Amino acid sequence: MTDTLITKFVWGEMEVTIGNQVNRFKDCKIWPAGAREWDWQETGTSHNPGIQPADIEDILTHEIEAFVLGRGMLEDLAVSLETEELLRERKIEYYIEKTDKAVELFNELSQKGVRVGGVFHSTC
């Protein structure tokens, strides 16, 4: 499996390195050997009620064992109860963290060989 790591994180910018390929995003979705921009308009996401099941369902198709949800630098992005329920139903270990902590956790799990996915909000 190709290593997928978040190699840079600052307010409003994330850098995800997959093997030798570097990708830059504002907010992003990540899974083993893949990443893409997280466009909130696709699912009507807003700070409240926050991350919806529709925001993570595409990532779950990648046989995820653990999931990291980054709530932003100020933790202004909520996580809906339905999202947590979906992860519990699928028996996927999940973590809800301030994004800087979520980045560290994602990288740690990825480096251990865990099939980890995540969504990360890089600002508020």
C-alpha positions in Angstrom: 0.0 0.0 0.0 1.2 3.5 -0.8 1.9 5.7 2.2 -0.6 8.5 2.6 0.6 11.3 5.0 -0.4 14.9 5.8 2.9 16.5 5.3 1.9 20.2 5.9 -0.8 21.8 7.8 -1.3 25.5 8.4 -4.4 27.7 8.6 -6.3 27.3 5.3 -3.8 24.8 3.7 -3.1 21.1 3.9 -0.5 19.2 1.9 -1.1 15.4 1.5 1.7 13.3 0.1 0.7 9.9 -1.5 3.9 8.1 -2.4 5.9 10.7 -4.3 2.8 12.8 -5.3 2.1 16.0 -3.3 -1.5 17.4 -3.3 -2.6 20.7 -1.8 -6.1 21.4 -0.4 -8.0 23.8 1.8 -10.2 21.1 3.3 -9.7 17.5 2.4 -10.9 13.9 2.4 -8.2 11.3 2.7 -8.2 7.5 2.5 -5.4 4.9 1.9 -3.6 5.9 -1.3 -6.0 8.7 -2.1 -7.1 12.3 -1.3 -9.3 15.0 -2.7 -10.6 18.4 -1.9 -13.6 18.4 0.5 -16.2 20.6 -1.1 -18.8 21.3 1.5 -21.3 22.4 -1.1 -21.5 18.8 -2.5 -23.5 17.7 0.6 -24.7 21.0 2.0 -22.3 20.8 4.9 -22.1 23.8 7.3 -20.5 24.3 10.7 -23.7 23.2 12.4 -24.9 20.4 12.2 -21.4 19.7 10.9 -20.0 16.6 9.3 -22.8 14.5 7.8 -22.8 10.9 6.8 -22.8 12.0 3.1 -19.4 13.7 3.8 -17.8 10.4 4.7 -19.6 7.6 2.8 -17.3 7.8 -0.2 -14.3 7.3 2.0 -15.9 4.3 3.7 -15.9 2.4 0.4 -12.1 2.1 0.8 -12.3 -0.6 3.5 -11.4 1.8 6.3 -10.5 0.5 9.8 -10.3 3.8 11.5 -11.6 7.3 10.8 -10.3 10.7 11.9 -12.6 13.8 11.9 -10.8 17.1 12.1 -13.1 19.8 13.4 -11.0 22.9 12.5 -8.4 24.9 14.3 -11.0 26.4 16.7 -13.2 23.3 16.7 -16.1 25.3 15.1 -17.1 22.4 12.9 -19.5 20.0 14.6 -20.0 16.3 13.9 -23.6 15.1 13.5 -24.9 12.3 15.7 -25.8 10.4 12.5 -22.2 10.4 11.4 -21.0 8.9 14.7 -23.9 6.4 14.5 -22.8 5.4 11.0 -19.2 4.8 12.1 -20.4 2.8 15.1 -22.8 0.7 13.0 -19.9 -0.2 10.6 -17.7 -1.0 13.7 -15.1 1.6 12.6 -13.0 3.1 15.3 -13.2 6.9 15.1 -11.7 10.0 16.6 -13.1 13.5 16.7 -10.3 16.1 17.2 -9.2 19.7 16.7 -7.6 19.5 13.3 -3.9 19.9 14.4 -4.4 16.9 16.7 -6.4 15.0 14.0 -3.5 15.4 11.6 -1.0 13.9 14.1 -3.4 11.1 14.8 -4.0 10.4 11.1 -0.3 10.2 10.3 0.4 8.0 13.3 -2.3 5.5 12.3 -1.2 5.6 8.7 2.4 4.9 9.6 1.3 1.9 11.7 -0.3 0.4 8.6 -3.9 1.1 9.7 -6.4 1.6 6.8 -7.3 5.1 8.0 -9.6 7.7 6.4 -10.5 11.2 7.4 -12.0 14.5 6.7 -10.1 17.7 7.7 -11.3 21.3 8.0 -8.2 23.6 7.9 -9.6 26.9 9.2 -12.0 27.8 12.0 
